[in-house]
Amino acid sequence: MTKMEAPFEKLLDQFELPVNVIVGDVELQWSVDVGNWRNVPVSAFWTMSATFYSMLHHLDMFSRNHHLTVDKF
């Protein structure tokens, strides 16, 4: 995650056509930095499982129905 920035920039320099947008994983902050330095828009792509998405989507329902209780030790 920390040593990919320089090779990525080198790759961008090798393209014949200019880069119009960068789609980077949300965990790779350097992709946003590269886009900002080059004045290229960056879209953060967040990969998650369908199960995790479903949990986030229904979080309010879990809270309303008290399904988010934490047992104290």
N, CA, C and O atoms as a Tinker XYZ file with bonds, in Angstrom:
   292  protein
     1  N      0.811000   -1.202000    0.000000    73     2
     2  CA     0.000000    0.000000    0.000000    64     1     3
     3  C      0.853000    1.265000    0.000000    63     2     4     5
     4  O      0.390000    2.324000   -0.425000    81     3
     5  N      2.075000    1.166000    0.465000    73     3     6
     6  CA     2.883000    2.381000    0.599000    64     5     7
     7  C      3.931000    2.533000   -0.497000    63     6     8     9
     8  O      4.503000    3.612000   -0.648000    81     7
     9  N      4.192000    1.485000   -1.262000    73     7    10
    10  CA     5.252000    1.560000   -2.277000    64     9    11
    11  C      4.709000    1.480000   -3.695000    63    10    12    13
    12  O      5.452000    1.192000   -4.633000    81    11
    13  N      3.415000    1.734000   -3.853000    73    11    14
    14  CA     2.802000    1.625000   -5.176000    64    13    15
    15  C      2.672000    2.968000   -5.888000    63    14    16    17
    16  O      2.442000    3.013000   -7.096000    81    15
    17  N      2.818000    4.042000   -5.151000    73    15    18
    18  CA     2.591000    5.372000   -5.727000    64    17    19
    19  C      3.542000    5.683000   -6.878000    63    18    20    21
    20  O      3.097000    6.095000   -7.949000    81    19
    21  N      4.835000    5.494000   -6.676000    73    19    22
    22  CA     5.821000    5.813000   -7.722000    64    21    23
    23  C      5.634000    4.940000   -8.966000    63    22    24    25
    24  O      5.627000    5.481000  -10.072000    81    23
    25  N      5.482000    3.610000   -8.840000    73    23    26
    26  CA     5.240000    2.801000  -10.045000    64    25    27
    27  C      3.940000    3.180000  -10.751000    63    26    28    29
    28  O      3.856000    3.118000  -11.978000    81    27
    29  N      2.929000    3.570000   -9.979000    73    27    30
    30  CA     1.657000    3.983000  -10.580000    64    29    31
    31  C      1.832000    5.255000  -11.398000    63    30    32    33
    32  O      1.309000    5.363000  -12.507000    81    31
    33  N      2.564000    6.210000  -10.853000    73    31    34
    34  CA     2.819000    7.448000  -11.600000    64    33    35
    35  C      3.636000    7.173000  -12.858000    63    34    36    37
    36  O      3.398000    7.778000  -13.903000    81    35
    37  N      4.588000    6.271000  -12.756000    73    35    38
    38  CA     5.392000    5.899000  -13.925000    64    37    39
    39  C      4.497000    5.287000  -15.000000    63    38    40    41
    40  O      4.659000    5.569000  -16.187000    81    39
    41  N      3.554000    4.450000  -14.574000    73    39    42
    42  CA     2.607000    3.848000  -15.521000    64    41    43
    43  C      1.756000    4.921000  -16.189000    63    42    44    45
    44  O      1.542000    4.875000  -17.401000    81    43
    45  N      1.271000    5.883000  -15.414000    73    43    46
    46  CA     0.460000    6.964000  -15.985000    64    45    47
    47  C      1.240000    7.748000  -17.036000    63    46    48    49
    48  O      0.677000    8.172000  -18.045000    81    47
    49  N      2.529000    7.937000  -16.798000    73    47    50
    50  CA     3.366000    8.679000  -17.746000    64    49    51
    51  C      3.575000    7.926000  -19.056000    63    50    52    53
    52  O      3.898000    8.539000  -20.074000    81    51
    53  N      3.395000    6.618000  -19.045000    73    51    54
    54  CA     3.636000    5.798000  -20.240000    64    53    55
    55  C      2.436000    5.744000  -21.182000    63    54    56    57
    56  O      2.578000    5.344000  -22.337000    81    55
    57  N      1.260000    6.141000  -20.705000    73    55    58
    58  CA     0.072000    6.075000  -21.555000    64    57    59
    59  C      0.164000    7.098000  -22.685000    63    58    60    61
    60  O      0.637000    8.219000  -22.496000    81    59
    61  N     -0.293000    6.686000  -23.846000    73    59    62
    62  CA    -0.270000    7.564000  -25.008000    64    61    63
    63  C     -1.302000    8.698000  -24.860000    63    62    64    65
    64  O     -1.013000    9.853000  -25.173000    81    63
    65  N     -2.489000    8.356000  -24.386000    73    63    66
    66  CA    -3.543000    9.346000  -24.168000    64    65    67
    67  C     -3.527000    9.795000  -22.711000    63    66    68    69
    68  O     -3.125000    9.030000  -21.834000    81    67
    69  N     -3.958000   11.026000  -22.443000    73    67    70
    70  CA    -3.976000   11.490000  -21.051000    64    69    71
    71  C     -5.026000   10.739000  -20.220000    63    70    72    73
    72  O     -6.055000   10.307000  -20.738000    81    71
    73  N     -4.750000   10.602000  -18.969000    73    71    74
    74  CA    -5.680000    9.941000  -18.054000    64    73    75
    75  C     -6.777000   10.930000  -17.689000    63    74    76    77
    76  O     -6.493000   12.062000  -17.296000    81    75
    77  N     -8.043000   10.500000  -17.819000    73    75    78
    78  CA    -9.188000   11.374000  -17.545000    64    77    79
    79  C     -9.731000   11.211000  -16.139000    63    78    80    81
    80  O    -10.320000   12.142000  -15.589000    81    79
    81  N     -9.540000   10.040000  -15.551000    73    79    82
    82  CA   -10.055000    9.764000  -14.216000    64    81    83
    83  C     -9.254000    8.622000  -13.603000    63    82    84    85
    84  O     -8.744000    7.754000  -14.311000    81    83
    85  N     -9.153000    8.637000  -12.293000    73    83    86
    86  CA    -8.499000    7.553000  -11.568000    64    85    87
    87  C     -9.545000    6.938000  -10.647000    63    86    88    89
    88  O    -10.207000    7.648000   -9.890000    81    87
    89  N     -9.692000    5.629000  -10.711000    73    87    90
    90  CA   -10.567000    4.900000   -9.797000    64    89    91
    91  C     -9.653000    4.131000   -8.861000    63    90    92    93
    92  O     -8.966000    3.198000   -9.279000    81    91
    93  N     -9.647000    4.523000   -7.597000    73    91    94
    94  CA    -8.751000    3.907000   -6.633000    64    93    95
    95  C     -9.501000    3.344000   -5.446000    63    94    96    97
    96  O    -10.564000    3.841000   -5.073000    81    95
    97  N     -8.945000    2.310000   -4.860000    73    95    98
    98  CA    -9.526000    1.725000   -3.666000    64    97    99
    99  C     -9.531000    2.764000   -2.556000    63    98   100   101
   100  O     -8.578000    3.529000   -2.413000    81    99
   101  N    -10.584000    2.793000   -1.785000    73    99   102
   102  CA   -10.739000    3.792000   -0.732000    64   101   103
   103  C     -9.620000    3.700000    0.310000    63   102   104   105
   104  O     -9.329000    4.686000    0.988000    81   103
   105  N     -8.999000    2.544000    0.442000    73   103   106
   106  CA    -7.910000    2.365000    1.405000    64   105   107
   107  C     -6.584000    2.957000    0.916000    63   106   108   109
   108  O     -5.670000    3.160000    1.715000    81   107
   109  N     -6.473000    3.230000   -0.365000    73   107   110
   110  CA    -5.226000    3.753000   -0.930000    64   109   111
   111  C     -5.310000    5.271000   -1.062000    63   110   112   113
   112  O     -5.684000    5.792000   -2.113000    81   111
   113  N     -4.967000    5.961000   -0.007000    73   111   114
   114  CA    -5.057000    7.418000    0.014000    64   113   115
   115  C     -4.159000    8.065000   -1.038000    63   114   116   117
   116  O     -4.474000    9.138000   -1.552000    81   115
   117  N     -3.054000    7.420000   -1.355000    73   115   118
   118  CA    -2.121000    8.023000   -2.297000    64   117   119
   119  C     -2.740000    8.196000   -3.682000    63   118   120   121
   120  O     -2.310000    9.074000   -4.430000    81   119
   121  N     -3.733000    7.387000   -4.047000    73   119   122
   122  CA    -4.354000    7.560000   -5.367000    64   121   123
   123  C     -5.053000    8.919000   -5.463000    63   122   124   125
   124  O     -5.075000    9.531000   -6.531000    81   123
   125  N     -5.616000    9.385000   -4.363000    73   123   126
   126  CA    -6.234000   10.715000   -4.337000    64   125   127
   127  C     -5.153000   11.785000   -4.468000    63   126   128   129
   128  O     -5.340000   12.776000   -5.174000    81   127
   129  N     -4.029000   11.588000   -3.793000    73   127   130
   130  CA    -2.923000   12.546000   -3.899000    64   129   131
   131  C     -2.411000   12.654000   -5.327000    63   130   132   133
   132  O     -2.178000   13.754000   -5.827000    81   131
   133  N     -2.236000   11.509000   -5.981000    73   131   134
   134  CA    -1.758000   11.507000   -7.372000    64   133   135
   135  C     -2.752000   12.249000   -8.262000    63   134   136   137
   136  O     -2.351000   13.054000   -9.103000    81   135
   137  N     -4.036000   11.985000   -8.082000    73   135   138
   138  CA    -5.052000   12.683000   -8.868000    64   137   139
   139  C     -5.018000   14.185000   -8.643000    63   138   140   141
   140  O     -5.148000   14.964000   -9.587000    81   139
   141  N     -4.844000   14.587000   -7.397000    73   139   142
   142  CA    -4.776000   16.021000   -7.091000    64   141   143
   143  C     -3.542000   16.667000   -7.714000    63   142   144   145
   144  O     -3.632000   17.768000   -8.258000    81   143
   145  N     -2.395000   15.998000   -7.643000    73   143   146
   146  CA    -1.163000   16.548000   -8.226000    64   145   147
   147  C     -1.293000   16.704000   -9.733000    63   146   148   149
   148  O     -0.756000   17.647000  -10.313000    81   147
   149  N     -2.001000   15.787000  -10.362000    73   147   150
   150  CA    -2.124000   15.795000  -11.831000    64   149   151
   151  C     -3.407000   16.472000  -12.315000    63   150   152   153
   152  O     -3.669000   16.520000  -13.516000    81   151
   153  N     -4.200000   16.992000  -11.387000    73   151   154
   154  CA    -5.470000   17.629000  -11.730000    64   153   155
   155  C     -6.400000   16.662000  -12.465000    63   154   156   157
   156  O     -7.030000   17.020000  -13.460000    81   155
   157  N     -6.469000   15.445000  -11.960000    73   155   158
   158  CA    -7.311000   14.388000  -12.529000    64   157   159
   159  C     -8.322000   13.985000  -11.459000    63   158   160   161
   160  O     -7.930000   13.724000  -10.321000    81   159
   161  N     -9.615000   13.927000  -11.793000    73   159   162
   162  CA   -10.612000   13.511000  -10.807000    64   161   163
   163  C    -10.358000   12.075000  -10.336000    63   162   164   165
   164  O     -9.908000   11.222000  -11.101000    81   163
   165  N    -10.658000   11.837000   -9.070000    73   163   166
   166  CA   -10.464000   10.509000   -8.485000    64   165   167
   167  C    -11.784000   10.031000   -7.894000    63   166   168   169
   168  O    -12.470000   10.768000   -7.185000    81   167
   169  N    -12.119000    8.801000   -8.196000    73   167   170
   170  CA   -13.295000    8.169000   -7.618000    64   169   171
   171  C    -12.814000    7.102000   -6.646000    63   170   172   173
   172  O    -12.006000    6.246000   -7.005000    81   171
   173  N    -13.309000    7.152000   -5.421000    73   171   174
   174  CA   -12.933000    6.157000   -4.421000    64   173   175
   175  C    -13.853000    4.954000   -4.558000    63   174   176   177
   176  O    -15.073000    5.082000   -4.464000    81   175
   177  N    -13.267000    3.800000   -4.777000    73   175   178
   178  CA   -13.998000    2.558000   -4.965000    64   177   179
   179  C    -13.877000    1.742000   -3.691000    63   178   180   181
   180  O    -12.773000    1.388000   -3.276000    81   179
   181  N    -15.018000    1.443000   -3.066000    73   179   182
   182  CA   -15.009000    0.701000   -1.812000    64   181   183
   183  C    -15.558000   -0.687000   -2.071000    63   182   184   185
   184  O    -16.746000   -0.849000   -2.347000    81   183
   185  N    -14.711000   -1.670000   -1.983000    73   183   186
   186  CA   -15.149000   -3.048000   -2.175000    64   185   187
   187  C    -15.630000   -3.597000   -0.839000    63   186   188   189
   188  O    -14.934000   -3.502000    0.172000    81   187
   189  N    -16.805000   -4.162000   -0.849000    73   187   190
   190  CA   -17.340000   -4.778000    0.363000    64   189   191
   191  C    -18.232000   -5.943000   -0.032000    63   190   192   193
   192  O    -18.754000   -5.999000   -1.145000    81   191
   193  N    -18.392000   -6.854000    0.887000    73   191   194
   194  CA   -19.247000   -8.007000    0.611000    64   193   195
   195  C    -20.715000   -7.588000    0.663000    63   194   196   197
   196  O    -21.061000   -6.570000    1.263000    81   195
   197  N    -21.558000   -8.378000    0.035000    73   195   198
   198  CA   -22.992000   -8.112000    0.058000    64   197   199
   199  C    -23.527000   -8.184000    1.487000    63   198   200   201
   200  O    -24.438000   -7.440000    1.849000    81   199
   201  N    -22.966000   -9.072000    2.290000    73   199   202
   202  CA   -23.404000   -9.190000    3.676000    64   201   203
   203  C    -23.114000   -7.918000    4.457000    63   202   204   205
   204  O    -23.969000   -7.429000    5.195000    81   203
   205  N    -21.910000   -7.383000    4.295000    73   203   206
   206  CA   -21.550000   -6.157000    4.999000    64   205   207
   207  C    -22.428000   -4.998000    4.533000    63   206   208   209
   208  O    -22.878000   -4.196000    5.351000    81   207
   209  N    -22.676000   -4.902000    3.231000    73   207   210
   210  CA   -23.552000   -3.850000    2.714000    64   209   211
   211  C    -24.944000   -3.973000    3.320000    63   210   212   213
   212  O    -25.541000   -2.972000    3.715000    81   211
   213  N    -25.462000   -5.192000    3.393000    73   211   214
   214  CA   -26.789000   -5.420000    3.963000    64   213   215
   215  C    -26.835000   -4.978000    5.426000    63   214   216   217
   216  O    -27.817000   -4.381000    5.870000    81   215
   217  N    -25.772000   -5.273000    6.168000    73   215   218
   218  CA   -25.715000   -4.851000    7.574000    64   217   219
   219  C    -25.765000   -3.315000    7.671000    63   218   220   221
   220  O    -26.512000   -2.771000    8.485000    81   219
   221  N    -24.980000   -2.627000    6.852000    73   219   222
   222  CA   -24.992000   -1.165000    6.875000    64   221   223
   223  C    -26.354000   -0.609000    6.457000    63   222   224   225
   224  O    -26.857000    0.349000    7.045000    81   223
   225  N    -26.935000   -1.227000    5.437000    73   223   226
   226  CA   -28.220000   -0.766000    4.909000    64   225   227
   227  C    -29.328000   -0.883000    5.962000    63   226   228   229
   228  O    -30.229000   -0.046000    6.011000    81   227
   229  N    -29.261000   -1.913000    6.794000    73   227   230
   230  CA   -30.307000   -2.160000    7.784000    64   229   231
   231  C    -29.913000   -1.730000    9.195000    63   230   232   233
   232  O    -30.572000   -2.118000   10.160000    81   231
   233  N    -28.873000   -0.951000    9.327000    73   231   234
   234  CA   -28.375000   -0.558000   10.641000    64   233   235
   235  C    -29.438000    0.146000   11.486000    63   234   236   237
   236  O    -29.543000   -0.107000   12.686000    81   235
   237  N    -30.215000    1.019000   10.871000    73   235   238
   238  CA   -31.263000    1.709000   11.623000    64   237   239
   239  C    -32.298000    0.732000   12.165000    63   238   240   241
   240  O    -32.786000    0.904000   13.283000    81   239
   241  N    -32.641000   -0.300000   11.380000    73   239   242
   242  CA   -33.604000   -1.300000   11.830000    64   241   243
   243  C    -33.040000   -2.105000   13.002000    63   242   244   245
   244  O    -33.761000   -2.403000   13.954000    81   243
   245  N    -31.755000   -2.457000   12.935000    73   243   246
   246  CA   -31.131000   -3.183000   14.041000    64   245   247
   247  C    -31.183000   -2.351000   15.315000    63   246   248   249
   248  O    -31.438000   -2.872000   16.401000    81   247
   249  N    -30.942000   -1.075000   15.171000    73   247   250
   250  CA   -30.956000   -0.190000   16.326000    64   249   251
   251  C    -32.363000   -0.051000   16.900000    63   250   252   253
   252  O    -32.551000   -0.146000   18.113000    81   251
   253  N    -33.343000    0.173000   16.043000    73   251   254
   254  CA   -34.735000    0.305000   16.502000    64   253   255
   255  C    -35.216000   -0.939000   17.232000    63   254   256   257
   256  O    -35.940000   -0.838000   18.222000    81   255
   257  N    -34.823000   -2.101000   16.755000    73   255   258
   258  CA   -35.291000   -3.367000   17.326000    64   257   259
   259  C    -34.351000   -3.917000   18.403000    63   258   260   261
   260  O    -34.495000   -5.058000   18.842000    81   259
   261  N    -33.393000   -3.094000   18.819000    73   259   262
   262  CA   -32.455000   -3.462000   19.891000    64   261   263
   263  C    -31.661000   -4.728000   19.580000    63   262   264   265
   264  O    -31.413000   -5.547000   20.466000    81   263
   265  N    -31.268000   -4.882000   18.331000    73   263   266
   266  CA   -30.444000   -6.017000   17.936000    64   265   267
   267  C    -28.948000   -5.693000   18.026000    63   266   268   269
   268  O    -28.104000   -6.515000   17.667000    81   267
   269  N    -28.634000   -4.497000   18.506000    73   267   270
   270  CA   -27.252000   -4.084000   18.597000    64   269   271
   271  C    -26.754000   -4.055000   20.048000    63   270   272   273
   272  O    -25.876000   -3.265000   20.396000    81   271
   273  N    -27.305000   -4.896000   20.859000    73   271   274
   274  CA   -26.907000   -4.915000   22.270000    64   273   275
   275  C    -25.524000   -5.527000   22.412000    63   274   276   277
   276  O    -25.122000   -6.387000   21.628000    81   275
   277  N    -24.811000   -5.070000   23.421000    73   275   278
   278  CA   -23.491000   -5.595000   23.725000    64   277   279
   279  C    -23.526000   -6.159000   25.127000    63   278   280   281
   280  O    -23.871000   -5.463000   26.082000    81   279
   281  N    -23.169000   -7.417000   25.243000    73   279   282
   282  CA   -23.131000   -8.036000   26.576000    64   281   283
   283  C    -21.904000   -7.551000   27.329000    63   282   284   285
   284  O    -20.800000   -7.499000   26.787000    81   283
   285  N    -22.117000   -7.199000   28.582000    73   283   286
   286  CA   -20.994000   -6.775000   29.419000    64   285   287
   287  C    -20.370000   -8.009000   30.057000    63   286   288   289
   288  O    -21.063000   -8.960000   30.419000    81   287
   289  N    -19.059000   -7.974000   30.187000    73   287   290
   290  CA   -18.354000   -9.128000   30.755000    64   289   291
   291  C    -18.373000   -9.087000   32.258000    63   290   292
   292  O    -17.828000   -9.979000   32.907000    81   291
